[in-house]
């Protein structure tokens, strides 16, 4: 059975509503621009939440734009920088599923096509409206015969396409939900990375805070093995809001507490804390899911030793530099995304380059002889080719990153975890 993926554009593939952004470009010299921006934004939301017909919303928004081809060029440049984070990092999915991915949008091909074709999406698989221009290149209207300009347009289009297989819809608006309501698709995923419309989310088969989550749920190829929204980041003490915001933007599930509570720490994959709220040795030993700690201040020695023995990396900021807000968040994300340990206060230093089209595995073990040979023996017995391997050690632990270029079954992972003296094992991507 074939599978097809119907993906919305505005506030889904991109972080913004393109017509709203076009208005800000085309009307920037108008003294009444703020009033018009508000009208267009209200019309967009009314349509996306099902309170106003899409046809009426589109017609009224286009009339307010006062835009031309030069404005569209500026918009395209802007939108290319506004592709949703979880979409931009999953180019491999679009490359591998070029025939099955369709962009279906009430937006316009003139700005959608230049953006999405950079992600291996075929022009013939882009379904959207088209503008009408006058001789000077001003937008005067749009093609009203296009089903996507009409109420229930996405449903009408899919009826015409008659795709043979299971269809999955991903979007943020009411027009996306209509596909599920009509019975045209198997499942509807409400995409909430950029905006959550409760009237849509509550009717969805699944609420997906990121595209990584959608790929994970459907066992599809993805840039990271485990969605960030499933990883809890516990924040304790006085931690800069901007620093926390960087992890929130990356998709992590943020939880604030006034003090470290065992029940919360045991669920956390990341801990941010200030110097006065560092966890105890016992708390770290019981935090089975914890992978990384960011201490905004100087890490104490007992914590560093206990964390190392538990395979937990620590990044700290002994100088308490208030002007380097992103120092710890960037290092935490580099470790979580790439396995980099540079500037850690308790792990050996490693900055491996990213290897494309490979799977990255991390093995943390006690620093005893022969572990690397045992790791490579597992790969050899399963005929898995190693394309890159890095080993660094300190007196307590060995840290191995292995990049492999073939698929593998869970037995391989189980054997790697079962190697004697293993402390922690991660499948990174």
LOVOTOR-246097 format. One record per atom (N, C-alpha, C): x, y, z. Coordinates in steps of 0.001 Angstrom, whole numbers, plus 500000, padded with zeros to 6 digits. Layout:
! LOVOTOR-246097
XYZ ...
! end
This chain:
! LOVOTOR-246097
500846498812500000 500000500000500000 500885501244500000 500675502137499030 501447503367498960 501020504333500063 501942505231500408 501651506269501384 501903507631500754 501035508588501085 501211509961500621 501139510900501820 501898512003501709 501978512947502805 501569514332502291 500415514794502772 499883516091502369 500310517116503412 501151518060503002 501732519004503947 501296520428503620 500826521124504635 500449522530504502 501720523387504439 501582524619503983 502734525511503857 502789526547504981 501800527437505041 501816528531506013 501693528024507444 502596528467508307 502636528089509727 502870526594509937 503203525894508864 503564524477508967 504948524300508360 505046524245507038 506375524156506420 507199525388506770 506549526534506835 507227527749507292 506645528194508635 507392529033509314 506996529480510651 505926530553510624 505649531112509450 504802532309509349 503673532102508339 502733533053508337 501692533126507320 502190534054506221 502381533523505019 503063534267503963 502325535537503552 500999535487503476 500266536695503077 500401537791504133 500455537406505391 500691538387506452 502062539049506262 503058538226505939 504411538753505736 504483539614504474 503755539215503430 503730540009502201 503135541382502475 502126541428503307 501511542708503667 502519543618504357 503348543050505233 504333543862505949 505396544412505000 505626543694503916 506585544177502908 505940545236502016 504741544950501520 504117545832500522 503529547109501115 503211547080502402 502536548225503022 503425549002503996 504728548735503985 505593549299505020 505654550823504991 505323551439503860 505363552903503781 503993553548503980 502976552731504224 501628553265504429 501474553729505876 500939554927506108 500744555394507485 499728554557508265 498798553920507544 497778553105508208 498118551626508200 499416551325508021 499833549928507834 499477549018509016 499603549516510239 499331548667511398 497866548218511427 496969549112511051 495546548756510993 495294547683509941 495967547818508792 495765546837507716 496397545498508097 497588545541508720 498208544298509188 497242543534510091 496624544283511005 495711543658511972 494506543057511260 493980543739510252 492840543209509504 493208541898508812 494391541881508178 494821540680507449 495067539531508420 495702539826509539 495971538787510534 494672538214511096 493712539079511369 492419538616511894 491690537749510877 491767538126509609 491130537330508548 491793535963508424 493115535930508546 493853534661508487 493410533735509610 493413534246510834 493053533422511993 491603532954511937 490710533834511488 489297533460511393 489099532295510438 489833532323509338 489746531247508353 490371529954508881 491564530066509471 492287528890509956 491552528200511110 490779528962511859 490035528390512985 488609527995512617 488234528182511328 486920527757510867 485799528725511173 486140529978511528 485107530964511859 484682531800510648 485426531697509549 485139532450508331 485480531569507150 484677531619506100 484962530770504939 486308531142504340 487013530149503847 488329530411503272 488221531341502072 487199531162501258 487025531994500058 486924533467500419 486086533782501397 485914535180501788 487189535734502400 487848534931503224 489082535370503864 490152535675502811 490323534780501851 491342534966500818 491069536213499991 489831536380499541 489482537523498703 489755538841499420 489364538926500678 489539540168501423 491017540441501719 491799539399501964 493218539598502236 493968540067501000 493698539443499856 494392539832498621 494098541285498259 492869541729498473 492502543116498168 493290544109499018 493621543706500238 494326544596501148 495832544666500898 496367543743500114 497822543601499994 498519544777499307 497966545203498153 498607546261497360 500052545879497030 500225544643496538 501567544092496321 501858543902494839 503168543723494516 503597543494493136 504712542446493103 505240542196491905 506259541150491737 507533541436492543 507915542700492641 509110543038493429 508906542696494906 507703542930495403 507393542564496787 507474541044496977 507054540297495964 507109538835496047 508552538340496131 509466538998495401 510880538608495465 511425538789496884 511047539885497508 511477540123498899 510864539080499831 509610538743499573 508927537750500409 509617536387500313 509963535971499108 510607534660498914 511913534585499693 512713535650499603 513975535688500345 513727535565501846 512683536218502318 512316536174503741 511842534778504154 510988534167503331 510425532859503678 511485531767503720 512506531876502888 513566530865502886 514301530819504222 514259531928504949 514885531977506278 513913531579507374 512664531354507006 511623531070507989 511052529654507870 511781528756507248 511335527362507182 511360526799508605 510328526085508984 510232525540510340 511450524671510653 511963524827511854 513217524174512241 513185522671512006 512106522026512407 512059520560512297 511883520095510851 511383520958509980 511321520624508555 512697520793507923 513379521880508252 514654522176507602 515709521116507904 515639520482509088 516666519493509404 516338518104508868 515165517937508276 514779516609507785 514755516519506261 515742517138505640 515864517085504182 515930515650503673 516530514755504463 516681513358504041 515327512708503774 514310513059504581 512973512497504369 512422512937503021 512527514227502722 511981514739501465 512734514182500263 514026513989500423 514823513418499329 514398511979499044 514101511230500098 513753509808499938 512297509580499551 511445510619499698 510006510460499439 509484511518498471 510284511810497451 509928512869496512 508599512627495807 508286511365495539 507051511064494812 505825511057495720 506044510944497028 504913510795497948 504557512075498703 505441513072498666 505197514312499410 504512515333498506 503375515850498989 502640516896498270 502478518106499176 502797519273498655 502474520513499356 501110520957498851 500161521046499756 498796521457499396 498447522656500259 498252523807499621 498132525042500382 497134526001499748 496501526783500610 495669527878500129 496491529108499814 497809529014499987 498726530082499618 498950530105498112 500077530679497684 500286530913496255 501605530331495760 501529529697494586 502702529043494005 503860530013493811 503547531268493534 504596532240493237 505615532352494362 505190532156495609 506165532193496700 506417530826497327 505533529862497129 505727528536497719 506776527730496955 506666527724495625 507549526889494800 509029527183495025 509480528440495029 510908528696495238 511420528253496605 510544528184497582 510952527791498931 511045526278499053 509999525559498693 509957524113498971 510772523281497992 511015523774496772 511807522982495811 513256522852496262 513700523692497172 515054523545497718 515154522339498652 514012521718498951 513964520547499829 513554519284499062 513906519254497793 513682518080496934 512207517815496643 511341518783496903 509915518603496611 509674518975495147 509016518079494429 508829518263492989 507800519355492688 508074520131491638 507156521203491253 505760520663490971 505718519484490345 504419518919489985 503638518436491210 504293518384492358 503620517971493585 503268519164494479 503320520364493918 502955521571494662 501597522051494163 500630522052495041 499270522468494692 498925523698495526 498695524804494831 498410526062495512 497720527001494538 497325528166495022 496694529177494183 497731529906493325 497251530685492384 498137531518491565 497559532927491475 498448533899491509 498032535292491413 497702535685489973 496937536746489843 496717537409488556 497394538774488649 498165539137487593 498920540380487585 498462541275486438 498654542585486597 498428543490485473 499747543679484724 499758544545483704 500945544705482867 502134545277483640 501885545998484716 502973546566485518 503474545599486602 502887544409486658 503315543429487652 502645543559488993 501561544329489065 500815544450490314 499842543280490476 499680542799491681 498717541729491945 497314542324491931 496490541820491039 495119542335490921 494073541325491386 494496540081491592 493548539056492021 494180537686491950 493360536670491760 493874535300491709 492924534457490858 493394533288490478 492616532378489636 491482531771490463 490270532199490194 489110531740490971 488618530354490546 489173529833489454 488794528487489015 489565527407489768 490655527809490382 491464526864491150 490657526394492363 490497525091492556 489700524603493698 490252525061495047 491560525329495118 492156525741496384 491814527177496760 491169527910495856 490713529264496184 489297529240496763 488722528038496804 487322527907497200 487200527237498570 486053527409499189 485794526755500473 485859525233500291 486571524560501215 486737523109501088 487626522731499926 488525523649499542 489355523433498347 490280522242498429 490833521971499596 491752520842499718 491021519512499537 489788519471500007 488978518268499829 488671518065498345 488291519148497684 487991519074496242 489215518609495457 490387519142495809 491608518762495093 491901517282495261 491816516765496490 492134515356496710 491148514432496016 489909514870495892 488938514077495142 489340513984493683 489887515067493153 490351515067491766 491601514206491584 492508514249492562 493781513527492437 493606512018492558 492687511577493419 492425510145493629 493718509363493877 494444509759494890 495718509106495208 495477507679495701 496214506696495165 495978505288495515 496791504846496723 496285505027497907 497023504584499083 496585505326500330 497310505098501406 497034505785502662 497576507204502588 496750508156503010 497135509563502945 497180510129504367 498272510823504675 498444511453505981 498528512964505782 497752513700506559 497725515147506440 498421515817507611 499220516859507316 499941517599508342 499670519084508130 499109519734509136 498825521156509002 498360521759510304 498152523072510270 497784523779511496 496366524337511467 495687524255510303 494428524972510175 493201524108509928 492069524782509928 490789524106509756 490688523438508381 491246524065507360 491180523481506015 491935522160505951 492957522003506811 493685520733506871 492841519672507572 492163520063508642 491291519126509350 490148518662508462 489673519523507552 488561519152506672 488875517898505858 490146517668505578 490530516457504846 490180515209505659 490430515258506940 490085514139507811 488573514037507958 487923515174508154 486477515218508355 485737514637507153 486318514831505974 485673514355504739 485936512877504469 486871512296505236 487218510890505018 488244510695503917 488865511787503457 489811511689502345 491194511203502785 491526511334504071 492840510917504539 492710509962505718 493780509190505937 493751508191506999 493911508835508381 494871509762508503 495105510434509781 495461511892509552 495022512730510491 495360514149510446 496215514492511660 497370515102511400 498309515508512436 498287517027512553 497833517531513695 497821518978513933 499239519419514286 499815520269513461 501202520701513618 501237521960514481 501920521892515630 501862522989516604 503222523620516899 504213523360516078 505546523926516332 505517525451516316 504680526029515440 504648527483515285 503436528129515939 502310527479515850 501083527999516451 500150526826516744 499464526894517872 498491525852518198 497095526454518191 496276525978517255 494884526412517183 494062525319517881 493564525630519063 492918524617519887 491719523983519198 490975524779518426 489801524239517748 490176523184516715 491427523244516235 491928522254515270 492593521095516002 493443521426516974 494210520401517684 493317519382518387 492214519846518940 491350518935519701 490621517938518800 490619518186517493 489948517276516554 490931516369515813 492222516577516032 493235515830515280 493405514403515806 493914513527514939 494285512180515378 495492512250516305 496413513156515986 497602513364516814 497962514844516783 498452515337517912 499041516680517950 500545516486517869 501174517072516854 502607516882516653 503337518206516797 504079518377517894 504785519634518145 505962519880517208 506307518895516409 507413519047515460 507256518015514350 507952518239513251 507939517261512169 508693516005512585 509676516169513484 510394515002514018 509416514039514691 508451514595515428 507459513768516110 506622512985515110 506212513642514023 505438512953512987 506248511798512401 507506512046512064 508350511006511473 508592509873512463 508772510224513728 508999509219514772 507781508314514934 506603508913515008 505373508138515190 505134507176514036 505533507605512837 505277506792511642 506484505983511184 507531505953512058 508730505138511796 509337505462510436 509492506757510167 510044507230508899 511441507789509121 512293507813508078 513663508326508238 513651509768508711 514575510092509629 514582511425510228 515999511808510644 516169513106510882 517498513623511206 517931513273512622 516985513145513543 517315512799514922 516489511589515334 517065510751516189 516399509487516497 515189509668517402 515217510737518218 514169510893519226 513726512353519234 512432512626519059 511964514022518963 512294514833520207 512705516081519997 513064516956521115 511872517198522048 510663517236521494 509502517523522340 509230516412523349 509847515250523149 509692514148524099 510779514174525183 511732515099525044 512815515206526020 512512516360526974 512395516044528246 512079517067529248 513354517777529697 513278519100529750 514377519914530258 513926520551531568 514532520130532670 514190520662533990 515052521893534271 514409522986534626 515111524239534922 514901524562536401 516010524677537152 515934524894538600 516839526060538981 516316526979539793 517104528105540253 517032529283539299 517981530198539426 518015531414538604 518777531143537315 518035530899536249 518615530616534937 518033531624533955 518886532237533151 518466533270532211 517369532775531269 516306533569531138 515167533188530294 515575533003528837 516515533827528363 516952533708526963 517682532392526731 518457531963527718 519159530683527599 518166529531527514 517148529572528377 516104528542528343 515333528620527030 515115529851526548 514376530045525301 515031529380524104 516350529288524109 517056528628523003 516700527145522939 516596526499524106 516198525088524123 514724524930523791 513913525882524239 512486525833523927 512271525961522427 513032526867521799 512942527046520349 513358525778519616 514311525057520177 514767523807519585 513713522703519716 512724522916520604 511627521962520716 511569521201522020 512509521444522932 512513520709524196 511298521055525059 510881520079525857 509754520224526769 510279520828528078 510031522117528300 510621522843529424 509749522742530676 510397522454531818 509713522421533109 510505523234534129 509870524190534779 510508525020535795 510109524539537192 511090524424538073 510837524113539474 511739524987540339 511292525266541566 512079526099542469 513246525331543082 513082524032543223 514151523189543768 514120521853543030 515217521107543124 515262519806542455 514391518813543211 513433518250542504 512561517219543055 512851515924542302 513059514853543056 513478513584542454 512543513128541334 511237513286541542 510278512793540547 510438513510539202 510791514801539251 510991515558538019 512358515258537404 513380515146538257 514725514875537749 514803513500537096 514080512540537641 514115511188537082 513503511116535690 512652512094535333 512031512131534004 512821512986533013 513775513770533525 514453514766532686 515592514166531872 515743514666530636 516898514326529819 517968515404529906 517524516632530226 518422517787530350 518097518503531658 519135518950532361 518951519763533566 519712521068533418 519019522193533590 519636523502533720 519500523926535183 520597524334535811 520510524783537199 521547525863537456 521328526658538494 522351527625538879 523302526967539875 524314527720540272 525355527158541130 524821526687542476 523765527349542959 523226527032544289 522194525913544285 521829525411543111 520798524368543045 521277523131542280 522523522764542494 523055521575541826 522537520306542504 522301519256541732 521783518015542328 522830517333543198 522341516506544111 523248515736544961 523757514512544206 524752513864544771 525292512638544180 524191511588544047 523394511432545102 522325510421545088 521273510748544020 520941512014543891 519945512406542889 520422512102541474 521682512358541215 522251512069539889 522274510571539632 522618509812540618 522688508350540460 521328507745540144 520254508396540594 518902507886540357 518234508486539117 518934509377538435 518353510048537256 518708509269535995 517988508187535763 518335507254534695 518225507813533286 517386508842533081 517211509397531733 518099510607531467 518736511114532499 519498512352532375 520755512151531529 520924513013530535 522068512915529631 523040514070529791 522531515253530146 523403516422530180 522910517410531232 523867518045531921 523572519081532911 524277520365532492 523556521474532504 524149522784532283 524106523552533591 525287523833534165 525369524568535428 525728526015535120 524836526932535464 525093528345535231 525873528891536427 527156528612536406 528072528875537505 529127527782537495 529798527575538603 530844526548538690 530268525238539211 530541524171538490 530084522842538913 530933522359540087 530275521773541100 531069521262542227 531679519902541873 532796519599542508 533602518433542140 532873517111542388 532125517040543498 531397515795543791 530363515501542714 529663516548542251 528680516364541180 529367515901539909 530496516508539571 531212516148538340 531619514677538343 532148514219539482 532580512814539571 531397511861539474 530311512170540192 529131511299540178 528492511258538790 528431512424538134 527836512478536799 528668511677535805 529989511782535900 530867511040534993 530654509540535157 530580509085536406 530360507654536664 529016507178536117 528062508111535983 526733507764535469 526587508061533973 527666508492533331 527614508771531902 526867510047531561 526848511004532481 526139512271532280 527168513381532088 527084514108531002 528032515172530708 527586516473531366 528560517316531753 528259518598532391 528981519728531652 528248520798531388 528836522041530901 528568523112531957 529616523806532367 529404524859533365 530008526170532899 529824527222533685 530290528566533346 530909529187534593 532131528772534935 532758529236536175 532912530751536266 532997531430535115 533203532881535116 531897533660535287 530764532945535288 529449533595535441 529295534742534431 529618534469533195 529621535526532174 528199535896531761 527686537063532180 526296537435531859 526097537818530397 527214538090529681 527118538505528279 527193537317527316 527436536142527871 527562534947527021 526416533997527344 525193534486527116 523981533767527504 523853532419526801 524322532351525543 524117531126524761 525251530119524921 526238530401525787 527395529514525930 526964528087526290 526218527949527384 525807526611527820 524754526005526896 523676526738526529 522681526127525633 523268525599524331 524196526343523739 524777525894522466 525581524619522651 526268524498523759 527059523287523985 526173522098524324 525116522356525058 524152521288525348 523532520779524048 523130521697523162 522515521286521900 523519520587520990 524780521036520993 525809520375520177 526043518950520655 525964518739521961 526108517382522486 524893516535522124 523705517068522340 522490516305522071 522315516007520589 522736516936519727 522531516764518286 523675516033517591 524920516277518049 526080515760517329 527001514881518180 526804514917519507 527691514155520377 528955514905520762 529034516200520485 530237516987520771 530362517255522273 531580517104522793 531817517278524227 532714518470524524 533046519282523546 533989520395523714 533557521335524830 534479521692525703 534330522577526871 533589521916528040 533312520626527953 532720519944529107 533714519946530267 533176519995531485 534065519990532658 534315518581533193 533682517554532601 533879516198533144 534057515120532087 533877515429530799 534053514442529733 535310514769528924 535938513767528313 537053514053527403 536562514830526184 537433515627525596 537059516560524523 536976515852523171 535818516002522503 535638515435521170 534697516321520366 535102516664519134 534274517468518235 534190516770516881 533457515683516787 533404514930515526 532617515675514463 533057515621513201 532272516221512118 531020515395511870 529966516037511376 528754515292511043 528987514521509749 528589513265509732 528710512425508542 527317512252507947 527144512702506706 525834512592506066 525541511150505677 524263510818505626 523814509478505233 524434508381506097 524535508669507389 525080507681508318 524284507717509617 524390506633510373 523783506569511703 524895506766512728 524637507602513731 525654507879514754 525264507223516079 526197506439516620 525984505734517884 527020506201518901 526586506395520149 527489506838521213 527576505762522283 528794505406522641 529026504395523673 529921505000524751 529392505069525977 530147505585527123 530422504411528051 531691504247528418 532056503081529216 533168503421530200 533374502561531182 534495502724532098 535798502596531307 536782503365531701 538044503377530958 538888502154531320 538539501045530666 539309499802530814 539727499336529430 540786498561529323 541269498131528000 540277497209527287 540301497277525939 539600496295525109 538172496615524724 537616497736525192 536203498023524899 535999498316523412 536894499104522827 536739499449521406 536747498198520541 537592497240520869 537642495994520100 536322495238520201 535711495258521385 534428494575521560 533313495272520766 533351496598520753 532362497347519970 532483497003518494 533712497020517979 533925496734516563 533614495287516213 533783494404517180 533444493000516947 531939492837516705 531122493603517438 529665493556517234 529320493981515810 529918495072515359 529645495546514000 530127494531512956 531281493959513179 531837493001512203 530948491768512091 530471491247513225 529633490047513190 528299490282512493 527851491522512469 526583491853511806 526794492492510431 528026492422509927 528364492942508586 527972494413508414 528241495204509440 527944496636509401 529233497407509135 529214498253508106 530392499005507715 530519500290508529 531689500495509118 531962501709509887 532541502765508956 531916503942508913 532414505014508039 533177506081508826 533079506040510133 533832506979510966 533774506524512413 534921506632513118 534928506207514514 535898507083515302 535464507489516493 536249508399517310 536243507893518757 537441507825519363 537554507394520757 538401508403521522 537869508893522650 538652509719523576 538410509187524983 539382509419525861 539264508906527234 539746509946528242 539308509763529473 539924510432530617 540115509351531677 540624509665532847 540872508585533820 539650507768534202 538440508344534043 537240507623534474 536533506874533343 536394507517532184 535548506933531130 536217506943529758 535663506077528893 535956506116527472 534698506568526745 534898507365525701 533763507938524967 533975507625523494 533089506810522923 533239506367521537 532045506820520707 532331507437519586 531299507740518595 531589506914517357 530592506184516891 530731505364515689 529656505754514688 530071506055513466 529154506337512364 529117505133511440 527922504603511189 527763503442510307 526803503801509174 526982503170508037 526193503575506865 525171502560506406 524843501604507256 523828500628506869 522780500507507970 521663499930507615 520630499669508608 521055498549509541 520365498404510636 520698497381511612 519439497053512393 519426495877513011 518262495525513813 518544495797515285 517518495659516108 517656495994517529 518649495087518247 518940493927517684 519889493014518313 521280493647518396 521634494435517364 522927495124517365 523002496084518549 521947496867518733 521921497825519837 521973497114521183 521245496027521284 521230495269522544 522615494710522879 523331494243521861 524678493698522091 525653494793522514 525511495977521929 526388497089522308 526131497514523751 524866497528524138 524509497895525515 525010496844526516 525095495594526055 525440494491526955 526945494308527144 527766495063526412 529215494954526581 529593495297528023 530426494468528622 530827494691530015 531475496063530185 531160496743531267 531675498069531623 530986499209530861 529909498879530124 529131499944529478 528407500767530541 528494502089530422 527781502976531342 526500503501530674 526625503952529447 525470504504528746 525647504321527250 524520504101526556 524557503946525100 523436504777524508 523735505490523416 522727506318522745 522784506120521248 521596506041520647 521473506154519195 521153507631518938 522077508341518274 521924509791518131 521055510139516933 521388509569515769 520564509784514571 520823508697513567 
! end
